[in-house]
Amino acid sequence: MTGRTFVVGDLHGCAEELKALLDGLALTSADTIIFLGDYVDRGPASLQVVERLLQLRVEGPSCTFLKGNHEDMFLAFMGLKGRYGQAFLANGGGPTLRSYALEGCSGAEVARRLPAEHLEFFRTLQSYTVRGNFLCVHAGINPLRRLEDQDEEDLLWIREEFIRNRHGLPYTVLFGHTPLRDVLVDLPYKVGLDTGLVYSNKLSCLELDSGELFQVRRGEKNLRRSALALDAISPRP
């Protein structure tokens, strides 16, 4: 049986909506699911989100977890490899520490007391992944650079320079990071899947073969379905 491939936008500590999405997708061992990063911060249940993702990996679908800028800050806050750790608490890090019952702890203490499996999860997140004609990444790419020349800081943090410009890579870039009212579709160049779940909007997930879009509104449990015209996507020389 040929499996499906799903790409999921930013979660930001919203465990109930993640549960609703996964329940509705009814994943099998033949399926692949790619998460675009930003699992933590701002929302109330970062620990529960990570716990569910770790459980999902055991359940059987092929899982790819990309690094978001909020994981980047969290790692740096803990004294590990990352950027802008000093900005972690000012950018929604408090609810993350609260979910782990570590509020008020220093970064070094958080690193010591964080569940080992969770720490390993954060430390081993990927910067990007390619699936056929699609490049999946948290924030976007520098539109003037080849893929092999991209700086990880751009992959995790870039915004307007990527969103407002076309790029020359032979992929449609699937990205999160920049919260949008609804999915941004600029084919064949990019599709934005961060639809501001933590800001009382919705979680978005795209199935790549069918173009089916799955969405869960904040505070709701029902899964809404619609379609994107992904047949417009083709490799570019």
Residue frames relative to the residue before (quaternion, step in Angstrom):
aa qw qx qy qz dx dy dz
M 1.0000 0.0000 0.0000 0.0000 0.00 0.00 0.00
T 0.3825 -0.7180 0.5367 0.2239 3.56 -0.91 0.93
G 0.3409 -0.7731 0.5038 0.1799 3.54 -0.77 1.04
R 0.4812 -0.6330 0.5291 0.2964 3.51 -1.36 0.26
T 0.2297 -0.7518 0.5986 0.1537 3.58 -1.25 0.43
F 0.0982 -0.8058 0.5840 -0.0029 3.55 -0.67 1.19
V 0.1200 -0.7559 0.6387 0.0793 3.57 -1.18 0.67
V 0.1695 -0.8266 0.5364 0.0158 3.55 -0.69 1.20
G 0.4209 -0.7240 0.5007 0.2190 3.57 -0.96 0.93
D 0.7985 -0.3492 0.2248 0.4358 3.55 -1.38 -0.06
L 0.2868 -0.7846 0.5372 0.1166 3.56 -0.99 0.96
H 0.0191 -0.8664 0.4984 0.0259 3.60 1.04 -0.79
G 0.7667 -0.4350 0.2289 0.4129 3.55 0.59 1.15
C 0.5188 0.6247 -0.4205 0.4048 3.60 1.18 0.47
A 0.1251 -0.8633 0.4872 0.0399 3.55 0.32 1.31
E 0.6433 0.5442 -0.3438 0.4144 3.60 0.95 -0.76
E 0.6704 0.4801 -0.3010 0.4790 3.57 0.97 -0.79
L 0.5921 0.5429 -0.3586 0.4755 3.59 1.12 -0.62
K 0.6453 0.5181 -0.3157 0.4641 3.58 0.94 -0.87
A 0.6558 0.5141 -0.3135 0.4553 3.58 0.91 -0.90
L 0.6416 0.5205 -0.3214 0.4627 3.57 1.00 -0.82
L 0.7102 0.4633 -0.2750 0.4530 3.57 0.73 -1.04
D 0.6114 0.5379 -0.3505 0.4625 3.58 1.03 -0.70
G 0.7025 0.4814 -0.2667 0.4513 3.57 0.94 -0.89
L 0.6574 0.5200 -0.3182 0.4429 3.58 1.06 -0.69
A 0.1383 -0.8241 0.5348 0.1250 3.60 1.15 -0.61
L 0.0014 0.8554 -0.5163 0.0413 3.55 0.73 1.14
T 0.1926 -0.7510 0.6193 0.1236 3.53 -1.23 0.61
S 0.6841 -0.4826 0.3472 0.4225 3.57 -1.29 0.13
A 0.6190 0.5460 -0.3440 0.4477 3.61 1.22 -0.29
D 0.6266 0.5788 -0.3215 0.4112 3.59 1.24 -0.39
T 0.2349 -0.7216 0.6320 0.1572 3.52 -1.38 0.38
I 0.0225 -0.7895 0.6132 0.0098 3.57 -1.00 0.81
I 0.1393 -0.7907 0.5959 0.0146 3.54 -0.86 1.10
F 0.1578 -0.7797 0.6019 0.0697 3.56 -0.83 1.03
L 0.3981 -0.7792 0.4521 0.1732 3.56 -0.80 1.10
G 0.6628 -0.5344 0.3066 0.4256 3.60 1.23 0.22
D 0.7181 0.3900 -0.3653 0.4459 3.53 -1.44 0.10
Y 0.1128 0.8059 -0.5584 0.1609 3.52 0.56 1.28
V 0.7671 0.3620 -0.1446 0.5096 3.54 1.15 -0.73
D 0.7385 0.4575 -0.3308 0.3686 3.51 -1.51 0.01
R 0.8205 0.2603 -0.2468 0.4451 3.49 -1.34 0.67
G 0.7610 0.3368 -0.1928 0.5199 3.62 0.68 -1.03
P 0.6382 -0.6185 0.3382 0.3094 3.59 -1.25 0.44
A 0.8004 0.3532 -0.1220 0.4688 3.61 1.11 -0.50
S 0.0563 0.8343 -0.5450 0.0607 3.60 0.79 0.98
L 0.6279 0.5347 -0.3384 0.4531 3.59 0.91 -0.87
Q 0.6921 0.4855 -0.2826 0.4532 3.57 0.83 -0.98
V 0.6059 0.5412 -0.3538 0.4636 3.59 1.08 -0.66
V 0.6875 0.4709 -0.2900 0.4706 3.58 0.80 -0.99
E 0.6263 0.5393 -0.3357 0.4519 3.58 0.98 -0.81
R 0.6736 0.4878 -0.3002 0.4671 3.60 0.94 -0.85
L 0.6428 0.5166 -0.3291 0.4600 3.59 1.02 -0.71
L 0.6375 0.5096 -0.3234 0.4788 3.58 1.02 -0.75
Q 0.6369 0.5185 -0.3167 0.4745 3.56 1.02 -0.77
L 0.6291 0.5498 -0.3272 0.4415 3.56 1.00 -0.86
R 0.6336 0.5433 -0.3287 0.4420 3.56 0.97 -0.82
V 0.6613 0.4982 -0.2935 0.4778 3.58 1.09 -0.73
E 0.6434 0.5833 -0.3151 0.3827 3.58 1.06 -0.78
G 0.7114 -0.5362 0.2499 0.3794 3.60 1.10 -0.26
P 0.6266 0.4979 -0.3964 0.4498 3.68 0.90 -0.53
S 0.5187 -0.6061 0.4904 0.3508 3.56 -1.18 0.50
C 0.1072 -0.8271 0.5516 0.0047 3.59 -0.60 1.17
T 0.0446 -0.7525 0.6561 0.0359 3.54 -1.08 0.82
F 0.1151 -0.7981 0.5910 0.0226 3.55 -0.75 1.11
L 0.1865 -0.7947 0.5720 0.0804 3.57 -0.58 1.18
K 0.4951 -0.6508 0.4948 0.2941 3.53 -1.23 0.54
G 0.1975 -0.7555 0.6130 0.1200 3.54 -1.08 0.83
N 0.6636 -0.5024 0.3517 0.4283 3.57 -1.21 0.19
H 0.6275 0.5318 -0.3558 0.4437 3.61 1.11 -0.49
E 0.6142 0.4901 -0.3516 0.5089 3.60 1.11 -0.50
D 0.5906 0.5698 -0.3478 0.4534 3.57 1.12 -0.72
M 0.6833 0.4697 -0.2798 0.4840 3.59 0.90 -0.92
F 0.6400 0.5341 -0.3278 0.4448 3.58 0.96 -0.84
L 0.6473 0.5072 -0.3160 0.4733 3.59 0.95 -0.85
A 0.6677 0.4910 -0.3049 0.4692 3.58 0.91 -0.88
F 0.6052 0.5549 -0.3436 0.4558 3.60 1.04 -0.75
M 0.7097 0.4425 -0.2506 0.4875 3.58 1.03 -0.79
G 0.5635 -0.6248 0.3795 0.3846 3.59 1.26 0.08
L 0.5434 0.5984 -0.3986 0.4333 3.55 1.25 0.36
K 0.7202 -0.4415 0.2956 0.4460 3.57 -1.27 0.01
G 0.4090 0.6755 -0.5208 0.3242 3.54 -0.55 1.20
R 0.4241 -0.6985 0.5221 0.2443 3.57 -1.32 -0.10
Y 0.8695 0.1715 -0.1055 0.4511 3.53 -1.31 0.54
G 0.1299 0.8264 -0.5331 0.1266 3.56 0.95 0.86
Q 0.6074 0.5719 -0.3495 0.4264 3.57 1.13 -0.62
A 0.6867 0.4692 -0.2761 0.4817 3.59 1.22 -0.40
F 0.4022 0.7572 -0.4534 0.2435 3.61 1.25 -0.12
L 0.7207 0.4460 -0.2693 0.4573 3.59 0.71 -1.02
A 0.6739 0.4988 -0.2972 0.4568 3.59 1.05 -0.71
N 0.7286 0.3864 -0.2223 0.5200 3.58 1.27 -0.26
G 0.7739 -0.4000 0.1850 0.4549 3.53 0.92 0.96
G 0.4107 0.7411 -0.4554 0.2734 3.58 1.22 0.23
G 0.5368 0.6549 -0.3957 0.3555 3.58 1.15 -0.55
P 0.6823 0.4728 -0.3019 0.4687 3.63 0.80 -0.89
T 0.5965 0.5495 -0.3692 0.4537 3.60 1.11 -0.57
L 0.6798 0.4710 -0.2936 0.4795 3.58 0.82 -0.96
R 0.6265 0.5434 -0.3358 0.4465 3.58 1.03 -0.77
S 0.6554 0.5202 -0.3223 0.4426 3.59 0.96 -0.80
Y 0.7030 0.4157 -0.2475 0.5213 3.58 1.20 -0.56
A 0.4107 -0.7107 0.4567 0.3431 3.60 1.32 0.02
L 0.5245 0.6250 -0.4033 0.4142 3.57 1.04 0.85
E 0.2883 0.7773 -0.5148 0.2185 3.59 1.19 0.39
G 0.7865 0.2897 -0.2413 0.4892 3.55 -0.94 0.94
C 0.5548 0.6091 -0.3919 0.4093 3.60 1.25 -0.13
S 0.5230 -0.6018 0.4943 0.3464 3.55 -1.20 0.51
G 0.6648 -0.5031 0.3622 0.4168 3.55 -1.24 0.33
A 0.6504 0.5189 -0.3181 0.4546 3.57 0.96 -0.84
E 0.6585 0.4976 -0.3127 0.4702 3.57 1.00 -0.79
V 0.6073 0.5412 -0.3503 0.4644 3.58 1.04 -0.73
A 0.6527 0.5172 -0.3148 0.4554 3.59 0.92 -0.89
R 0.6675 0.4981 -0.3004 0.4648 3.60 1.03 -0.75
R 0.7823 0.3860 -0.1756 0.4563 3.57 0.94 -0.90
L 0.4893 0.6473 -0.4430 0.3812 3.58 1.22 -0.19
P 0.5611 -0.5858 0.4394 0.3860 3.65 -0.95 0.71
A 0.5608 -0.6542 0.3906 0.3239 3.57 -0.82 1.03
E 0.6557 0.5149 -0.3182 0.4513 3.58 0.97 -0.81
H 0.6385 0.5111 -0.3256 0.4745 3.58 1.09 -0.66
L 0.6421 0.5186 -0.3284 0.4592 3.58 0.94 -0.86
E 0.6519 0.5029 -0.3103 0.4753 3.57 0.98 -0.84
F 0.5908 0.5640 -0.3547 0.4551 3.59 1.07 -0.70
F 0.6991 0.4688 -0.2779 0.4629 3.58 0.79 -1.00
R 0.6954 0.5029 -0.2780 0.4315 3.57 0.95 -0.87
T 0.7585 0.3917 -0.2018 0.4801 3.60 1.10 -0.53
L 0.3454 0.7435 -0.5029 0.2740 3.60 1.18 0.36
Q 0.4207 -0.7139 0.5092 0.2325 3.58 -1.05 0.81
S 0.5141 -0.6478 0.4741 0.3021 3.56 -1.22 0.52
Y 0.7769 -0.1331 0.1015 0.6069 3.59 1.08 -0.70
T 0.0969 -0.7666 0.6250 0.1109 3.55 -1.33 0.11
V 0.2782 -0.7458 0.5856 0.1534 3.56 -1.17 0.65
R 0.0039 -0.7693 0.6386 -0.0196 3.56 -0.98 0.95
G 0.8169 -0.1551 0.0676 0.5514 3.58 -0.19 1.26
N 0.8228 -0.1596 0.1524 0.5237 3.58 -0.68 -1.12
F 0.6557 0.5361 -0.2909 0.4449 3.58 1.28 -0.05
L 0.1587 -0.7358 0.6519 0.0912 3.52 -1.11 0.86
C 0.1415 -0.8011 0.5798 0.0446 3.57 -0.59 1.17
V 0.1328 0.7812 -0.5861 0.1691 3.55 -0.75 1.10
H 0.6029 -0.6018 0.3631 0.3775 3.59 -1.05 0.57
A 0.8511 0.1973 -0.0689 0.4816 3.59 0.47 -1.19
G 0.6521 -0.4430 0.3530 0.5039 3.56 1.03 -0.77
I 0.4390 -0.6639 0.5310 0.2908 3.54 -1.27 -0.41
N 0.5162 -0.5497 0.5309 0.3867 3.51 -1.34 0.22
P 0.3759 -0.7828 0.4428 0.2232 3.61 -0.38 1.17
L 0.6713 0.5042 -0.2984 0.4540 3.60 1.23 -0.27
R 0.6967 0.4669 -0.2675 0.4744 3.61 1.25 -0.12
R 0.5235 -0.5863 0.5137 0.3441 3.52 -1.27 0.51
L 0.6646 -0.5179 0.3461 0.4127 3.58 -1.19 0.47
E 0.6938 0.4838 -0.2868 0.4498 3.59 0.88 -0.90
D 0.6955 0.4542 -0.2731 0.4852 3.61 1.24 -0.30
Q 0.4214 0.7200 -0.4628 0.2997 3.60 1.25 0.06
D 0.3507 -0.6955 0.5898 0.2133 3.54 -1.17 0.72
E 0.5267 -0.6534 0.4281 0.3352 3.60 -0.86 0.89
E 0.5858 0.5772 -0.3879 0.4161 3.61 1.03 -0.59
D 0.6428 0.4940 -0.3239 0.4878 3.60 1.01 -0.71
L 0.6477 0.5395 -0.3265 0.4275 3.60 0.89 -0.88
L 0.7476 0.3959 -0.2021 0.4934 3.58 1.12 -0.70
W 0.8231 0.3135 -0.0959 0.4637 3.57 1.03 -0.74
I 0.5347 0.6644 -0.4203 0.3100 3.64 1.08 -0.51
R 0.0976 -0.7894 0.6017 0.0726 3.59 -1.16 0.58
E 0.8572 0.2268 -0.1288 0.4441 3.55 -0.35 -1.31
E 0.6221 0.5558 -0.3616 0.4163 3.59 0.94 -0.80
F 0.6860 0.4492 -0.2711 0.5041 3.58 1.10 -0.70
I 0.7056 0.4968 -0.2859 0.4167 3.58 0.73 -1.08
R 0.7475 0.4287 -0.2241 0.4553 3.59 0.94 -0.87
N 0.7424 0.3733 -0.2118 0.5144 3.60 1.23 -0.16
R 0.4334 -0.6597 0.5452 0.2823 3.54 -1.21 0.54
H 0.2659 -0.7617 0.5726 0.1455 3.54 -1.19 0.56
G 0.4672 -0.7078 0.4682 0.2481 3.55 -1.27 0.31
L 0.4416 0.6960 -0.4688 0.3174 3.60 1.20 0.19
P 0.4911 -0.6870 0.4526 0.2864 3.62 -1.08 0.67
Y 0.5866 0.5513 -0.3698 0.4640 3.58 1.02 0.83
T 0.3595 -0.6148 0.6334 0.3027 3.47 -1.39 0.26
V 0.2901 -0.7812 0.5325 0.1483 3.58 -0.66 1.12
L 0.1554 -0.7546 0.6337 0.0697 3.56 -0.83 1.07
F 0.0682 0.8336 -0.5340 0.1238 3.57 -0.53 1.17
G 0.2819 -0.7203 0.6052 0.1885 3.52 -1.37 0.29
H 0.4772 0.7535 -0.4037 0.2037 3.56 -0.78 -1.19
T 0.7832 0.2477 -0.1340 0.5543 3.60 0.73 -1.03
P 0.3196 -0.7830 0.4950 0.1994 3.61 -0.36 1.19
L 0.1089 -0.7987 0.5918 -0.0104 3.52 -0.91 1.08
R 0.5892 -0.5620 0.4337 0.3859 3.57 -1.20 0.43
D 0.7756 -0.0649 0.0439 0.6263 3.56 1.09 -0.75
V 0.7325 -0.4189 0.2919 0.4503 3.55 -1.30 0.19
L 0.3103 -0.7325 0.5811 0.1716 3.56 -0.95 0.97
V 0.0447 -0.8002 0.5980 -0.0142 3.58 -0.67 1.11
D 0.1293 0.7576 -0.6245 0.1389 3.56 -0.55 1.24
L 0.0111 0.8509 -0.5221 0.0566 3.55 0.44 1.28
P 0.6079 -0.1871 -0.7658 -0.0953 1.48 -2.09 1.37
Y 0.4487 0.7580 -0.3979 0.2566 3.58 1.21 0.26
K 0.8272 -0.1091 0.1380 0.5336 3.60 0.76 -0.95
V 0.0856 -0.7376 0.6654 0.0766 3.50 -1.38 0.46
G 0.2025 -0.7965 0.5630 0.0873 3.59 -0.69 1.12
L 0.1428 -0.8463 0.5129 0.0146 3.57 -0.66 1.16
D 0.5197 0.5757 -0.4623 0.4298 3.62 1.17 0.30
T 0.0061 0.8239 -0.5643 0.0509 3.56 -0.28 1.27
G 0.6592 -0.6143 0.3008 0.3123 3.53 0.91 1.05
L 0.0706 0.8387 -0.5359 0.0665 3.59 0.98 0.80
V 0.7238 0.4557 -0.2645 0.4455 3.57 0.74 -1.03
Y 0.6704 0.4547 -0.2877 0.5109 3.59 1.26 -0.32
S 0.6353 -0.5838 0.3005 0.4066 3.55 1.08 0.87
N 0.5129 0.6078 -0.4543 0.4014 3.57 1.04 0.70
K 0.6530 -0.5287 0.3709 0.3957 3.65 -0.45 -1.05
L 0.4325 -0.6421 0.5741 0.2665 3.49 -1.41 0.39
S 0.1227 -0.8111 0.5704 0.0422 3.58 -0.91 0.93
C 0.0360 -0.7764 0.6282 -0.0361 3.52 -1.12 0.87
L 0.1574 -0.8073 0.5670 0.0452 3.57 -0.81 1.04
E 0.2404 -0.7312 0.6180 0.1599 3.59 -0.99 0.88
L 0.4266 -0.7880 0.3874 0.2168 3.53 -0.49 1.24
D 0.6902 0.4909 -0.3096 0.4321 3.61 0.89 -0.75
S 0.7660 0.3718 -0.1904 0.4886 3.57 0.90 -0.90
G 0.3785 -0.7102 0.5005 0.3192 3.58 1.15 -0.61
E 0.4204 0.7106 -0.4715 0.3099 3.59 1.24 0.23
L 0.2193 -0.7754 0.5860 0.0855 3.53 -0.96 0.99
F 0.1312 -0.7831 0.6068 0.0366 3.56 -0.83 1.08
Q 0.0236 0.8161 -0.5751 0.0512 3.60 -0.82 0.96
V 0.1188 -0.7544 0.6430 0.0571 3.53 -1.19 0.77
R 0.3349 -0.7452 0.5417 0.1979 3.58 -0.74 1.02
R 0.6147 -0.5623 0.4064 0.3752 3.55 -1.15 0.67
G 0.8264 0.2082 -0.1796 0.4914 3.55 -0.88 1.00
E 0.6619 0.4691 -0.3112 0.4950 3.59 1.27 0.04
K 0.3596 -0.7443 0.5270 0.1975 3.56 -1.28 0.35
N 0.6202 0.5576 -0.3597 0.4184 3.59 1.17 -0.30
L 0.3652 -0.7336 0.5454 0.1762 3.52 -1.10 0.87
R 0.1972 -0.7838 0.5822 0.0887 3.57 -0.73 1.12
R 0.1731 -0.7974 0.5743 0.0656 3.56 -1.04 0.82
S 0.0923 0.7464 -0.6571 0.0515 3.52 -1.19 0.72
A 0.3991 -0.7263 0.5084 0.2339 3.60 -1.20 -0.17
L 0.2058 -0.7239 0.6424 0.1446 3.52 -1.27 0.63
A 0.4516 -0.6951 0.4937 0.2631 3.58 -1.07 0.74
L 0.0149 -0.8473 0.5303 -0.0236 3.55 0.43 1.23
D 0.4805 0.6644 -0.4516 0.3517 3.60 1.20 -0.06
A 0.5519 0.5987 -0.3954 0.4250 3.59 1.28 -0.14
I 0.6037 0.5794 -0.3476 0.4231 3.56 1.27 -0.31
S 0.1751 0.7501 -0.6278 0.1124 3.55 -0.97 0.91
P 0.6052 -0.5644 0.3943 0.3997 3.60 -1.11 0.55
R 0.2174 -0.7589 0.5985 0.1364 3.56 -1.11 0.68
P 0.5161 -0.6499 0.4493 0.3307 3.61 -0.95 0.74
